[in-house]
């Protein structure tokens, strides 16, 4: 439990950093999947995709 209460130099705990990374990863995966599905359903529509 002390590990999760440990605070890094920027004042954010390691648990918060891990949660932020998980959320960012899930959002990027969901974004790519949604663009893929949209392009499958509407192949004529051109959606601008961008990578991080």
KAUR-V959221 format. One record per backbone hydrogen bond with DSSP energy under -1.0 kcal/mol. CO is the residue of the C=O (numbers start at 0). NH is the residue of the N-H. E is the energy in kcal/mol with one decimal. If there is no record, write none. Layout:
BEGIN
CO NH E
CO NH E
END
This chain:
BEGIN
0 4 -1.2
5 13 -1.0
7 10 -1.5
11 7 -1.4
12 16 -1.9
13 17 -2.3
14 18 -2.5
15 19 -2.6
16 20 -2.4
17 21 -2.3
18 22 -2.6
19 23 -2.8
20 24 -2.3
21 25 -2.5
22 26 -2.5
23 27 -2.3
24 28 -2.3
25 29 -2.6
26 30 -2.6
27 31 -2.3
28 32 -2.4
29 33 -2.6
30 34 -2.3
31 35 -2.2
32 36 -2.5
33 37 -2.6
34 38 -2.4
35 39 -1.5
36 40 -2.4
37 41 -3.3
END
